[in-house]
Amino acid sequence: MRLKEGLTVRKIGEDYVIVAPEQGMLDLSKVYSLNETAAWLWEKLEHEDFELDHMIQLVRDRYDVESISTQQLEEDMKDLINFFKQNGLLISE
Amino acid sequence: MSQNLEGTLRVANNIFFKEVKEILSSGKDVLFTINGNSMRPFLSHGDKVLISPHNYNDLKIGKIILAKSKFGYVLHRLVWKNNTKIWLAGDNNLVQIEEIEIKDILGFVKYAESNKERINVQSFVHITLSMLWFILRPLRLFIYKIKVLLRLK
């Protein structure tokens, strides 16, 4: 998989959003909200090919998620991938 | 005004406009969706506006200005100005006028979009019609009062 290029994560208040900056302009009429983990992941995964396992490993390394089963984590990551897919934020699967 | 139809950005107005202000200060334009109908019939809830950073020469009568007023952030039309202040009025409002210090202005509307159609809010026709609409305020208020009276009886 690969994330769409040319998008950036911005923190607005407590929210993280993905925005599409164009030449000299920022479109805040079309934004995608992410939670903190998803925003952090976005920045880690940008500009490179990645797989589901890679995402799970990144989250395991960063957060104390011993208590969460691999299955649960996998479900969460799949949900995030689906969110990216549905909003056209992935350029390849 | 921060509410959003396509995305899911739902932050408080003051947080949203702080961000807008920051982007405008960096010299960039900002596009966002308007919330509310205080600029009807010229702009409606759900239309998009492109805001640009302003300089004093952009502050002309008839232009639509984004500013911080006593009542919060407003996107209203400039109806009068002097060297330190401007006065704004919502097209749909019948009485209220907001007095704004020049320093509290964030930017002005370059163009608007309604259902993907561009509205040239800086055109001569748009400005003339909107100012005519403003001048008709006493008449509009009169008609409104008549309507209210008729409804009451």
gemmi code that builds the backbone of each chain (N, CA, C; Angstrom):
import gemmi

chains = {
    "A": [
        ("MET", (0.846, -1.198, 0.000), (0.000, 0.000, 0.000), (0.876, 1.240, 0.000)),
        ("ARG", (0.273, 2.337, -0.409), (0.989, 3.601, -0.364), (-0.004, 4.740, -0.186)),
        ("LEU", (0.362, 5.700, 0.647), (-0.532, 6.832, 0.877), (-0.423, 7.846, -0.253)),
        ("LYS", (-1.511, 8.518, -0.497), (-1.538, 9.558, -1.524), (-0.504, 10.636, -1.173)),
        ("GLU", (0.163, 11.125, -2.205), (1.198, 12.150, -1.972), (0.581, 13.553, -1.923)),
        ("GLY", (1.328, 14.470, -1.377), (0.930, 15.882, -1.419), (-0.075, 16.299, -0.353)),
        ("LEU", (-0.305, 15.420, 0.618), (-1.222, 15.783, 1.701), (-0.403, 16.007, 2.971)),
        ("THR", (-0.906, 16.839, 3.851), (-0.179, 17.032, 5.103), (-1.116, 16.924, 6.299)),
        ("VAL", (-0.542, 16.546, 7.421), (-1.309, 16.468, 8.657), (-1.150, 17.786, 9.397)),
        ("ARG", (-2.245, 18.361, 9.827), (-2.209, 19.597, 10.610), (-2.947, 19.370, 11.908)),
        ("LYS", (-2.451, 19.961, 12.968), (-3.156, 19.868, 14.241), (-3.978, 21.134, 14.414)),
        ("ILE", (-5.277, 20.968, 14.484), (-6.163, 22.117, 14.687), (-6.853, 21.927, 16.027)),
        ("GLY", (-6.493, 22.734, 17.003), (-6.989, 22.520, 18.362), (-6.487, 21.180, 18.842)),
        ("GLU", (-7.401, 20.308, 19.251), (-7.017, 18.973, 19.708), (-7.126, 17.958, 18.571)),
        ("ASP", (-7.598, 18.411, 17.425), (-7.858, 17.492, 16.318), (-6.711, 17.448, 15.325)),
        ("TYR", (-6.525, 16.278, 14.743), (-5.558, 16.142, 13.660), (-6.339, 15.975, 12.368)),
        ("VAL", (-5.972, 16.728, 11.373), (-6.675, 16.591, 10.104), (-5.678, 16.491, 8.958)),
        ("ILE", (-6.118, 15.765, 7.916), (-5.312, 15.698, 6.713), (-5.863, 16.748, 5.762)),
        ("VAL", (-5.004, 17.624, 5.310), (-5.458, 18.653, 4.373), (-4.664, 18.558, 3.085)),
        ("ALA", (-5.262, 19.120, 2.028), (-4.612, 19.101, 0.725), (-4.151, 20.501, 0.360)),
        ("PRO", (-2.889, 20.837, 0.636), (-2.441, 22.177, 0.263), (-2.225, 22.260, -1.248)),
        ("GLU", (-2.781, 23.282, -1.853), (-2.513, 23.508, -3.269), (-1.637, 24.738, -3.353)),
        ("GLN", (-1.278, 25.109, -4.576), (-0.426, 26.282, -4.759), (-1.018, 27.508, -4.068)),
        ("GLY", (-0.363, 27.953, -3.013), (-0.785, 29.178, -2.340), (-2.135, 29.131, -1.655)),
        ("MET", (-2.671, 27.903, -1.468), (-4.018, 27.822, -0.905), (-4.190, 26.572, -0.057)),
        ("LEU", (-4.978, 26.696, 0.992), (-5.253, 25.545, 1.837), (-6.762, 25.327, 1.882)),
        ("ASP", (-7.190, 24.133, 1.529), (-8.617, 23.823, 1.474), (-9.084, 23.225, 2.796)),
        ("LEU", (-9.755, 24.027, 3.599), (-10.277, 23.515, 4.874), (-11.743, 23.107, 4.736)),
        ("SER", (-12.241, 23.100, 3.498), (-13.628, 22.681, 3.310), (-13.692, 21.174, 3.103)),
        ("LYS", (-12.535, 20.576, 2.870), (-12.490, 19.129, 2.633), (-11.334, 18.569, 3.449)),
        ("VAL", (-11.622, 18.135, 4.643), (-10.558, 17.626, 5.507), (-10.957, 16.267, 6.056)),
        ("TYR", (-9.974, 15.516, 6.498), (-10.229, 14.209, 7.086), (-9.647, 14.213, 8.485)),
        ("SER", (-10.500, 13.918, 9.464), (-10.034, 13.927, 10.855), (-9.402, 12.599, 11.236)),
        ("LEU", (-8.326, 12.672, 11.970), (-7.651, 11.479, 12.470), (-7.477, 11.616, 13.974)),
        ("ASN", (-7.380, 10.478, 14.649), (-7.007, 10.588, 16.055), (-5.479, 10.680, 16.134)),
        ("GLU", (-4.961, 10.837, 17.337), (-3.528, 11.096, 17.490), (-2.663, 9.960, 16.932)),
        ("THR", (-3.057, 8.720, 17.223), (-2.299, 7.558, 16.743), (-2.302, 7.491, 15.222)),
        ("ALA", (-3.476, 7.689, 14.651), (-3.594, 7.615, 13.197), (-2.770, 8.723, 12.532)),
        ("ALA", (-2.770, 9.917, 13.164), (-2.002, 11.038, 12.621), (-0.504, 10.724, 12.668)),
        ("TRP", (-0.088, 10.126, 13.779), (1.319, 9.759, 13.947), (1.711, 8.709, 12.902)),
        ("LEU", (0.813, 7.716, 12.731), (1.054, 6.670, 11.735), (1.164, 7.240, 10.323)),
        ("TRP", (0.273, 8.184, 10.029), (0.282, 8.799, 8.695), (1.672, 9.358, 8.376)),
        ("GLU", (2.220, 10.077, 9.345), (3.527, 10.699, 9.120), (4.642, 9.662, 8.971)),
        ("LYS", (4.480, 8.531, 9.682), (5.469, 7.448, 9.573), (5.385, 6.731, 8.227)),
        ("LEU", (4.176, 6.605, 7.709), (3.949, 5.784, 6.509), (4.056, 6.548, 5.195)),
        ("GLU", (4.084, 7.875, 5.319), (4.144, 8.719, 4.129), (5.332, 8.361, 3.240)),
        ("HIS", (5.160, 8.511, 1.973), (6.228, 8.367, 0.962), (6.849, 6.973, 0.898)),
        ("GLU", (6.206, 5.951, 1.442), (6.807, 4.618, 1.308), (5.725, 3.546, 1.191)),
        ("ASP", (6.147, 2.397, 0.636), (5.213, 1.281, 0.567), (5.155, 0.606, 1.919)),
        ("PHE", (3.973, 0.181, 2.300), (3.853, -0.488, 3.593), (2.790, -1.579, 3.554)),
        ("GLU", (2.849, -2.446, 4.533), (1.868, -3.526, 4.656), (1.215, -3.442, 6.024)),
        ("LEU", (0.172, -4.215, 6.201), (-0.553, -4.247, 7.475), (0.381, -4.569, 8.651)),
        ("ASP", (1.254, -5.580, 8.455), (2.182, -5.993, 9.527), (3.079, -4.841, 9.976)),
        ("HIS", (3.503, -4.062, 8.983), (4.355, -2.909, 9.241), (3.647, -1.911, 10.175)),
        ("MET", (2.369, -1.673, 9.892), (1.580, -0.740, 10.707), (1.469, -1.247, 12.144)),
        ("ILE", (1.160, -2.528, 12.278), (1.001, -3.122, 13.610), (2.311, -3.009, 14.400)),
        ("GLN", (3.417, -3.290, 13.706), (4.723, -3.228, 14.360), (5.040, -1.806, 14.855)),
        ("LEU", (4.743, -0.832, 13.997), (4.983, 0.569, 14.371), (4.217, 0.949, 15.638)),
        ("VAL", (2.957, 0.568, 15.682), (2.122, 0.910, 16.843), (2.615, 0.174, 18.084)),
        ("ARG", (2.986, -1.119, 17.918), (3.525, -1.906, 19.041), (4.790, -1.264, 19.616)),
        ("ASP", (5.651, -0.791, 18.724), (6.918, -0.193, 19.156), (6.716, 1.126, 19.890)),
        ("ARG", (5.753, 1.887, 19.436), (5.585, 3.226, 20.006), (4.742, 3.243, 21.266)),
        ("TYR", (3.646, 2.521, 21.230), (2.706, 2.592, 22.345), (2.763, 1.339, 23.204)),
        ("ASP", (2.379, 1.521, 24.428), (2.317, 0.399, 25.345), (1.013, -0.358, 25.082)),
        ("VAL", (1.070, -1.282, 24.160), (-0.164, -1.965, 23.773), (-0.103, -3.459, 24.074)),
        ("GLU", (0.664, -3.805, 25.105), (0.761, -5.211, 25.541), (-0.625, -5.790, 25.810)),
        ("SER", (-1.454, -4.916, 26.417), (-2.765, -5.391, 26.844), (-3.734, -5.618, 25.675)),
        ("ILE", (-3.379, -5.054, 24.534), (-4.276, -5.218, 23.388), (-3.829, -6.426, 22.568)),
        ("SER", (-4.762, -7.286, 22.233), (-4.412, -8.477, 21.466), (-4.029, -8.091, 20.041)),
        ("THR", (-3.184, -8.934, 19.442), (-2.776, -8.690, 18.061), (-4.003, -8.631, 17.160)),
        ("GLN", (-4.963, -9.451, 17.510), (-6.193, -9.494, 16.715), (-6.911, -8.140, 16.740)),
        ("GLN", (-7.020, -7.565, 17.946), (-7.685, -6.274, 18.094), (-6.931, -5.183, 17.329)),
        ("LEU", (-5.608, -5.217, 17.486), (-4.771, -4.229, 16.821), (-4.909, -4.344, 15.303)),
        ("GLU", (-4.973, -5.587, 14.855), (-5.130, -5.849, 13.424), (-6.465, -5.288, 12.920)),
        ("GLU", (-7.516, -5.501, 13.709), (-8.839, -4.974, 13.354), (-8.792, -3.448, 13.248)),
        ("ASP", (-8.162, -2.823, 14.245), (-8.065, -1.358, 14.261), (-7.334, -0.835, 13.028)),
        ("MET", (-6.236, -1.510, 12.691), (-5.452, -1.072, 11.536), (-6.224, -1.274, 10.238)),
        ("LYS", (-6.984, -2.382, 10.192), (-7.809, -2.624, 9.001), (-8.871, -1.534, 8.846)),
        ("ASP", (-9.433, -1.129, 9.988), (-10.425, -0.041, 9.959), (-9.807, 1.237, 9.406)),
        ("LEU", (-8.587, 1.497, 9.854), (-7.896, 2.707, 9.403), (-7.623, 2.630, 7.896)),
        ("ILE", (-7.166, 1.447, 7.444), (-6.911, 1.256, 6.008), (-8.205, 1.474, 5.214)),
        ("ASN", (-9.313, 0.956, 5.750), (-10.599, 1.146, 5.082), (-10.998, 2.611, 5.002)),
        ("PHE", (-10.714, 3.322, 6.092), (-11.006, 4.754, 6.118), (-10.194, 5.475, 5.031)),
        ("PHE", (-8.906, 5.111, 4.930), (-8.045, 5.695, 3.889), (-8.597, 5.384, 2.503)),
        ("LYS", (-8.976, 4.104, 2.330), (-9.488, 3.646, 1.037), (-10.745, 4.399, 0.634)),
        ("GLN", (-11.695, 4.440, 1.579), (-12.990, 5.066, 1.286), (-12.858, 6.536, 0.930)),
        ("ASN", (-11.835, 7.168, 1.465), (-11.673, 8.601, 1.202), (-10.637, 8.900, 0.128)),
        ("GLY", (-10.231, 7.841, -0.571), (-9.289, 8.030, -1.678), (-7.927, 8.502, -1.223)),
        ("LEU", (-7.527, 8.084, -0.029), (-6.237, 8.536, 0.489), (-5.108, 7.535, 0.227)),
        ("LEU", (-5.461, 6.389, -0.405), (-4.443, 5.396, -0.786), (-4.272, 5.453, -2.298)),
        ("ILE", (-3.028, 5.419, -2.756), (-2.868, 5.412, -4.220), (-2.707, 3.997, -4.766)),
        ("SER", (-2.302, 3.044, -3.932), (-2.263, 1.661, -4.402), (-2.554, 0.734, -3.233)),
        ("GLU", (-3.029, -0.465, -3.556), (-3.400, -1.385, -2.479), (-2.370, -2.490, -2.315)),
    ],
    "B": [
        ("MET", (-19.071, 28.419, 11.974), (-18.611, 28.415, 10.596), (-17.627, 27.293, 10.315)),
        ("SER", (-17.154, 26.674, 11.393), (-16.156, 25.634, 11.182), (-16.802, 24.309, 10.788)),
        ("GLN", (-18.083, 24.233, 10.918), (-18.723, 22.975, 10.593), (-18.534, 22.685, 9.120)),
        ("ASN", (-18.522, 21.430, 8.825), (-18.044, 21.050, 7.529), (-18.936, 20.020, 6.896)),
        ("LEU", (-19.271, 20.197, 5.642), (-20.212, 19.276, 5.019), (-19.528, 18.038, 4.449)),
        ("GLU", (-18.344, 18.216, 3.890), (-17.717, 17.075, 3.234), (-16.804, 16.298, 4.174)),
        ("GLY", (-16.001, 16.999, 4.918), (-15.076, 16.337, 5.822), (-15.720, 16.149, 7.175)),
        ("THR", (-14.932, 16.067, 8.185), (-15.493, 15.843, 9.509), (-14.900, 16.791, 10.535)),
        ("LEU", (-14.395, 17.926, 10.059), (-13.781, 18.868, 10.992), (-14.861, 19.569, 11.796)),
        ("ARG", (-14.907, 19.285, 13.078), (-15.902, 19.935, 13.932), (-15.204, 20.493, 15.157)),
        ("VAL", (-14.543, 21.589, 14.993), (-13.868, 22.212, 16.128), (-14.571, 23.523, 16.450)),
        ("ALA", (-14.312, 24.042, 17.629), (-14.934, 25.302, 18.032), (-14.509, 26.418, 17.079)),
        ("ASN", (-15.421, 27.373, 16.873), (-15.156, 28.482, 15.965), (-13.840, 29.203, 16.252)),
        ("ASN", (-13.568, 29.464, 17.538), (-12.362, 30.234, 17.849), (-11.090, 29.462, 17.480)),
        ("ILE", (-11.119, 28.145, 17.629), (-9.962, 27.326, 17.258), (-9.816, 27.300, 15.736)),
        ("PHE", (-10.943, 27.108, 15.065), (-10.927, 27.063, 13.603), (-10.381, 28.366, 13.020)),
        ("PHE", (-10.870, 29.498, 13.522), (-10.453, 30.772, 12.936), (-9.054, 31.209, 13.349)),
        ("LYS", (-8.590, 30.664, 14.460), (-7.200, 30.902, 14.835), (-6.292, 30.267, 13.772)),
        ("GLU", (-6.696, 29.085, 13.352), (-5.968, 28.360, 12.309), (-6.049, 29.125, 10.975)),
        ("VAL", (-7.252, 29.585, 10.653), (-7.449, 30.352, 9.416), (-6.555, 31.597, 9.432)),
        ("LYS", (-6.523, 32.265, 10.567), (-5.724, 33.483, 10.718), (-4.239, 33.182, 10.478)),
        ("GLU", (-3.794, 32.062, 11.045), (-2.401, 31.668, 10.917), (-2.034, 31.405, 9.450)),
        ("ILE", (-2.931, 30.716, 8.745), (-2.679, 30.401, 7.335), (-2.633, 31.699, 6.511)),
        ("LEU", (-3.591, 32.596, 6.794), (-3.637, 33.869, 6.065), (-2.386, 34.712, 6.343)),
        ("SER", (-1.906, 34.672, 7.602), (-0.698, 35.436, 7.941), (0.518, 34.918, 7.198)),
        ("SER", (0.483, 33.627, 6.843), (1.624, 33.079, 6.103), (1.507, 33.403, 4.612)),
        ("GLY", (0.478, 34.183, 4.252), (0.349, 34.637, 2.869), (-0.472, 33.723, 1.979)),
        ("LYS", (-1.030, 32.658, 2.566), (-1.826, 31.717, 1.758), (-3.313, 32.041, 1.835)),
        ("ASP", (-4.046, 31.609, 0.800), (-5.502, 31.723, 0.808), (-6.088, 30.516, 1.536)),
        ("VAL", (-7.304, 30.666, 2.042), (-7.985, 29.541, 2.703), (-9.380, 29.369, 2.117)),
        ("LEU", (-9.729, 28.116, 1.826), (-11.081, 27.813, 1.360), (-11.820, 27.131, 2.500)),
        ("PHE", (-13.017, 27.604, 2.829), (-13.820, 26.863, 3.803), (-15.307, 26.995, 3.508)),
        ("THR", (-16.077, 26.163, 4.191), (-17.517, 26.116, 3.976), (-18.198, 27.027, 4.976)),
        ("ILE", (-19.149, 27.825, 4.530), (-19.793, 28.740, 5.474), (-20.979, 28.086, 6.161)),
        ("ASN", (-21.158, 28.506, 7.396), (-22.176, 27.949, 8.257), (-23.116, 29.081, 8.643)),
        ("GLY", (-24.367, 28.962, 8.293), (-25.317, 30.015, 8.632), (-25.784, 30.769, 7.399)),
        ("ASN", (-26.861, 31.531, 7.591), (-27.482, 32.185, 6.442), (-27.528, 33.700, 6.544)),
        ("SER", (-26.590, 34.286, 7.297), (-26.652, 35.732, 7.495), (-26.277, 36.509, 6.236)),
        ("MET", (-25.795, 35.813, 5.194), (-25.441, 36.521, 3.959), (-26.421, 36.221, 2.819)),
        ("ARG", (-27.539, 35.587, 3.155), (-28.551, 35.385, 2.139), (-29.141, 36.726, 1.727)),
        ("PRO", (-29.553, 36.923, 0.503), (-29.662, 35.956, -0.596), (-28.377, 35.782, -1.418)),
        ("PHE", (-27.285, 36.436, -1.027), (-26.090, 36.401, -1.885), (-25.210, 35.179, -1.637)),
        ("LEU", (-25.107, 34.753, -0.374), (-24.385, 33.522, -0.045), (-25.241, 32.723, 0.929)),
        ("SER", (-25.183, 31.403, 0.803), (-26.010, 30.568, 1.675), (-25.182, 29.541, 2.431)),
        ("HIS", (-25.788, 29.006, 3.469), (-25.195, 27.928, 4.265), (-24.719, 26.810, 3.331)),
        ("GLY", (-23.479, 26.401, 3.485), (-22.963, 25.303, 2.662), (-22.142, 25.781, 1.465)),
        ("ASP", (-22.253, 27.061, 1.121), (-21.404, 27.590, 0.042), (-19.963, 27.653, 0.539)),
        ("LYS", (-19.035, 27.666, -0.410), (-17.632, 27.780, -0.020), (-17.114, 29.177, -0.353)),
        ("VAL", (-16.155, 29.641, 0.450), (-15.544, 30.941, 0.166), (-14.020, 30.815, 0.183)),
        ("LEU", (-13.389, 31.517, -0.720), (-11.922, 31.586, -0.705), (-11.535, 32.925, -0.089)),
        ("ILE", (-10.860, 32.841, 1.054), (-10.439, 34.054, 1.765), (-8.976, 34.346, 1.447)),
        ("SER", (-8.694, 35.595, 1.158), (-7.318, 36.020, 0.884), (-6.845, 37.008, 1.936)),
        ("PRO", (-5.539, 37.023, 2.196), (-5.009, 38.070, 3.082), (-5.279, 39.436, 2.436)),
        ("HIS", (-5.517, 40.447, 3.273), (-5.919, 41.749, 2.731), (-4.843, 42.806, 2.969)),
        ("ASN", (-4.918, 43.882, 2.197), (-4.235, 45.108, 2.596), (-5.281, 46.223, 2.578)),
        ("TYR", (-4.923, 47.416, 2.992), (-5.929, 48.467, 3.173), (-6.731, 48.725, 1.888)),
        ("ASN", (-6.071, 48.598, 0.737), (-6.756, 48.856, -0.535), (-7.842, 47.829, -0.868)),
        ("ASP", (-7.748, 46.641, -0.239), (-8.781, 45.625, -0.475), (-10.071, 45.934, 0.276)),
        ("LEU", (-9.973, 46.850, 1.231), (-11.131, 47.136, 2.076), (-12.039, 48.164, 1.410)),
        ("LYS", (-12.751, 47.687, 0.392), (-13.646, 48.598, -0.339), (-15.093, 48.278, 0.008)),
        ("ILE", (-15.932, 49.285, -0.100), (-17.356, 49.096, 0.182), (-17.939, 48.033, -0.753)),
        ("GLY", (-18.677, 47.102, -0.150), (-19.302, 46.028, -0.927), (-18.548, 44.716, -0.859)),
        ("LYS", (-17.287, 44.772, -0.415), (-16.511, 43.529, -0.312), (-16.970, 42.727, 0.904)),
        ("ILE", (-16.799, 41.411, 0.837), (-17.165, 40.562, 1.971), (-15.905, 40.279, 2.785)),
        ("ILE", (-15.988, 40.590, 4.068), (-14.815, 40.573, 4.950), (-14.982, 39.528, 6.052)),
        ("LEU", (-13.888, 38.823, 6.348), (-13.871, 37.927, 7.511), (-13.183, 38.678, 8.645)),
        ("ALA", (-13.876, 38.821, 9.780), (-13.297, 39.590, 10.876), (-13.794, 39.092, 12.215)),
        ("LYS", (-13.050, 39.489, 13.241), (-13.457, 39.157, 14.597), (-14.241, 40.335, 15.138)),
        ("SER", (-15.487, 40.090, 15.511), (-16.323, 41.165, 16.044), (-16.612, 40.875, 17.516)),
        ("LYS", (-17.351, 41.786, 18.134), (-17.741, 41.587, 19.532), (-18.590, 40.337, 19.689)),
        ("PHE", (-19.267, 39.968, 18.609), (-20.177, 38.821, 18.667), (-19.517, 37.534, 18.161)),
        ("GLY", (-18.207, 37.578, 17.977), (-17.515, 36.405, 17.436), (-17.090, 36.667, 15.997)),
        ("TYR", (-16.643, 35.617, 15.314), (-16.170, 35.797, 13.947), (-17.339, 35.968, 13.005)),
        ("VAL", (-17.221, 36.923, 12.093), (-18.294, 37.147, 11.116), (-17.715, 37.235, 9.717)),
        ("LEU", (-18.555, 36.836, 8.772), (-18.213, 36.978, 7.361), (-19.318, 37.845, 6.769)),
        ("HIS", (-19.106, 39.155, 6.818), (-20.154, 40.091, 6.413), (-19.619, 41.136, 5.438)),
        ("ARG", (-20.556, 41.956, 4.949), (-20.200, 42.907, 3.899), (-19.780, 44.262, 4.460)),
        ("LEU", (-18.732, 44.815, 3.855), (-18.239, 46.124, 4.287), (-19.191, 47.207, 3.771)),
        ("VAL", (-19.750, 47.994, 4.701), (-20.692, 49.034, 4.280), (-20.176, 50.454, 4.541)),
        ("TRP", (-19.147, 50.553, 5.356), (-18.563, 51.875, 5.587), (-17.166, 51.701, 6.181)),
        ("LYS", (-16.291, 52.679, 6.003), (-14.982, 52.576, 6.644), (-14.375, 53.951, 6.873)),
        ("ASN", (-13.460, 54.029, 7.830), (-12.601, 55.200, 7.947), (-11.158, 54.712, 8.098)),
        ("ASN", (-10.277, 55.508, 8.648), (-8.866, 55.098, 8.676), (-8.547, 53.998, 9.685)),
        ("THR", (-9.376, 53.863, 10.709), (-9.060, 52.885, 11.752), (-10.096, 51.783, 11.890)),
        ("LYS", (-11.276, 52.021, 11.356), (-12.369, 51.058, 11.554), (-13.125, 50.781, 10.270)),
        ("ILE", (-13.800, 49.621, 10.276), (-14.753, 49.349, 9.199), (-16.083, 48.935, 9.847)),
        ("TRP", (-17.152, 49.026, 9.082), (-18.471, 48.608, 9.558), (-18.992, 47.527, 8.633)),
        ("LEU", (-19.441, 46.425, 9.222), (-19.908, 45.289, 8.437), (-21.396, 45.040, 8.668)),
        ("ALA", (-22.044, 44.518, 7.637), (-23.461, 44.164, 7.755), (-23.709, 42.844, 7.052)),
        ("GLY", (-24.480, 41.980, 7.688), (-24.890, 40.728, 7.050), (-26.000, 41.038, 6.058)),
        ("ASP", (-25.916, 40.483, 4.852), (-26.935, 40.787, 3.832), (-28.351, 40.461, 4.314)),
        ("ASN", (-28.444, 39.421, 5.118), (-29.764, 38.964, 5.550), (-30.266, 39.678, 6.808)),
        ("ASN", (-29.383, 40.447, 7.442), (-29.787, 41.130, 8.671), (-30.473, 42.449, 8.345)),
        ("LEU", (-31.389, 42.847, 9.213), (-32.192, 44.034, 8.933), (-31.722, 45.265, 9.691)),
        ("VAL", (-31.056, 45.063, 10.819), (-30.671, 46.201, 11.653), (-29.183, 46.192, 12.017)),
        ("GLN", (-28.695, 45.046, 12.449), (-27.363, 44.973, 13.041), (-26.227, 45.382, 12.097)),
        ("ILE", (-25.314, 46.174, 12.662), (-24.080, 46.530, 11.958), (-22.934, 46.315, 12.938)),
        ("GLU", (-21.875, 45.662, 12.492), (-20.745, 45.408, 13.389), (-19.638, 46.423, 13.127)),
        ("GLU", (-19.139, 47.014, 14.229), (-18.024, 47.950, 14.125), (-16.751, 47.164, 14.399)),
        ("ILE", (-15.800, 47.226, 13.476), (-14.606, 46.388, 13.565), (-13.341, 47.242, 13.474)),
        ("GLU", (-12.398, 46.979, 14.355), (-11.086, 47.633, 14.253), (-10.346, 46.992, 13.081)),
        ("ILE", (-9.591, 47.791, 12.354), (-8.854, 47.272, 11.192), (-7.990, 46.062, 11.582)),
        ("LYS", (-7.418, 46.110, 12.788), (-6.524, 45.016, 13.201), (-7.269, 43.687, 13.407)),
        ("ASP", (-8.580, 43.746, 13.544), (-9.358, 42.521, 13.755), (-9.872, 41.891, 12.459)),
        ("ILE", (-9.384, 42.428, 11.341), (-9.780, 41.855, 10.050), (-8.842, 40.700, 9.712)),
        ("LEU", (-9.410, 39.565, 9.275), (-8.583, 38.415, 8.902), (-8.298, 38.385, 7.398)),
        ("GLY", (-9.293, 38.730, 6.612), (-9.096, 38.700, 5.168), (-10.387, 39.036, 4.450)),
        ("PHE", (-10.377, 38.932, 3.124), (-11.589, 39.229, 2.350), (-11.890, 38.084, 1.383)),
        ("VAL", (-13.131, 38.003, 0.949), (-13.538, 36.923, 0.042), (-13.151, 37.272, -1.391)),
        ("LYS", (-12.356, 36.390, -1.993), (-11.947, 36.590, -3.375), (-13.025, 36.075, -4.317)),
        ("TYR", (-13.506, 34.887, -4.029), (-14.661, 34.355, -4.766), (-15.379, 33.333, -3.901)),
        ("ALA", (-16.606, 32.994, -4.307), (-17.374, 31.984, -3.574), (-17.770, 30.882, -4.537)),
        ("GLU", (-18.177, 29.764, -3.998), (-18.615, 28.631, -4.811), (-19.913, 28.103, -4.241)),
        ("SER", (-20.920, 27.991, -5.110), (-22.190, 27.436, -4.677), (-22.503, 26.279, -5.604)),
        ("ASN", (-22.598, 25.072, -5.058), (-22.786, 23.868, -5.884), (-21.797, 23.806, -7.035)),
        ("LYS", (-20.538, 24.016, -6.728), (-19.429, 23.957, -7.677), (-19.428, 25.103, -8.697)),
        ("GLU", (-20.424, 25.989, -8.635), (-20.452, 27.125, -9.545), (-19.796, 28.313, -8.861)),
        ("ARG", (-18.912, 28.965, -9.599), (-18.222, 30.080, -8.987), (-19.087, 31.342, -8.967)),
        ("ILE", (-19.085, 32.036, -7.824), (-19.798, 33.311, -7.719), (-18.728, 34.393, -7.619)),
        ("ASN", (-18.730, 35.312, -8.582), (-17.732, 36.370, -8.561), (-18.219, 37.525, -7.681)),
        ("VAL", (-17.903, 37.422, -6.394), (-18.423, 38.401, -5.433), (-17.766, 39.774, -5.565)),
        ("GLN", (-16.710, 39.854, -6.358), (-16.047, 41.157, -6.510), (-16.470, 41.873, -7.790)),
        ("SER", (-17.423, 41.255, -8.523), (-17.837, 41.880, -9.781), (-18.660, 43.142, -9.502)),
        ("PHE", (-18.690, 44.019, -10.472), (-19.429, 45.278, -10.349), (-20.907, 44.995, -10.087)),
        ("VAL", (-21.454, 44.025, -10.825), (-22.881, 43.689, -10.692), (-23.184, 43.180, -9.278)),
        ("HIS", (-22.352, 42.270, -8.803), (-22.588, 41.702, -7.467), (-22.543, 42.789, -6.391)),
        ("ILE", (-21.527, 43.642, -6.484), (-21.370, 44.684, -5.462), (-22.499, 45.708, -5.535)),
        ("THR", (-22.891, 46.082, -6.755), (-23.983, 47.056, -6.910), (-25.287, 46.489, -6.342)),
        ("LEU", (-25.614, 45.242, -6.729), (-26.855, 44.634, -6.247), (-26.860, 44.489, -4.730)),
        ("SER", (-25.714, 44.072, -4.186), (-25.668, 43.839, -2.740), (-25.765, 45.149, -1.965)),
        ("MET", (-25.190, 46.224, -2.510), (-25.279, 47.502, -1.815), (-26.685, 48.087, -1.932)),
        ("LEU", (-27.320, 47.830, -3.063), (-28.715, 48.247, -3.241), (-29.582, 47.520, -2.210)),
        ("TRP", (-29.320, 46.238, -2.060), (-30.011, 45.397, -1.071), (-29.827, 45.973, 0.338)),
        ("PHE", (-28.627, 46.455, 0.614), (-28.332, 47.037, 1.930), (-29.098, 48.346, 2.125)),
        ("ILE", (-29.087, 49.179, 1.086), (-29.770, 50.474, 1.174), (-31.274, 50.278, 1.404)),
        ("LEU", (-31.786, 49.147, 0.912), (-33.212, 48.863, 1.073), (-33.577, 48.343, 2.469)),
        ("ARG", (-32.609, 48.329, 3.373), (-32.856, 47.806, 4.726), (-34.116, 48.382, 5.394)),
        ("PRO", (-34.311, 49.710, 5.388), (-35.518, 50.241, 6.040), (-36.796, 49.667, 5.438)),
        ("LEU", (-36.792, 49.534, 4.124), (-37.964, 48.977, 3.449), (-38.139, 47.503, 3.814)),
        ("ARG", (-37.021, 46.766, 3.820), (-37.080, 45.342, 4.178), (-37.560, 45.175, 5.621)),
        ("LEU", (-37.119, 46.075, 6.472), (-37.535, 46.015, 7.875), (-39.034, 46.290, 7.999)),
        ("PHE", (-39.487, 47.263, 7.227), (-40.904, 47.628, 7.209), (-41.750, 46.435, 6.767)),
        ("ILE", (-41.341, 45.810, 5.665), (-42.073, 44.649, 5.149), (-42.085, 43.518, 6.183)),
        ("TYR", (-40.933, 43.332, 6.814), (-40.824, 42.288, 7.835), (-41.807, 42.543, 8.980)),
        ("LYS", (-41.892, 43.812, 9.408), (-42.782, 44.155, 10.511), (-44.251, 43.962, 10.140)),
        ("ILE", (-44.554, 44.340, 8.911), (-45.922, 44.131, 8.430), (-46.282, 42.641, 8.479)),
        ("LYS", (-45.332, 41.842, 7.992), (-45.556, 40.395, 7.983), (-45.806, 39.858, 9.391)),
        ("VAL", (-44.973, 40.333, 10.319), (-45.119, 39.885, 11.707), (-46.496, 40.293, 12.245)),
        ("LEU", (-46.901, 41.522, 11.953), (-48.207, 42.015, 12.411), (-49.350, 41.181, 11.843)),
        ("LEU", (-49.244, 40.891, 10.548), (-50.290, 40.109, 9.899), (-50.389, 38.726, 10.505)),
        ("ARG", (-49.244, 38.177, 10.850), (-49.214, 36.843, 11.437), (-49.838, 36.834, 12.836)),
        ("LEU", (-49.636, 37.965, 13.537), (-50.127, 38.047, 14.904), (-51.652, 38.149, 14.952)),
        ("LYS", (-52.217, 38.780, 13.936), (-53.665, 39.025, 13.976), (-54.468, 37.827, 13.457)),
    ],
}
model = gemmi.Model(1)
for chain_id, residues in chains.items():
    chain = gemmi.Chain(chain_id)
    for i, (resn, *xyz) in enumerate(residues, 1):
        res = gemmi.Residue()
        res.name, res.seqid = resn, gemmi.SeqId(i, " ")
        for name, pos in zip(("N", "CA", "C"), xyz):
            atom = gemmi.Atom()
            atom.name, atom.element = name, gemmi.Element(name[0])
            atom.pos, atom.b_iso = gemmi.Position(*pos), 0.0
            res.add_atom(atom)
        chain.add_residue(res)
    model.add_chain(chain)
structure = gemmi.Structure()
structure.add_model(model)
structure.setup_entities()
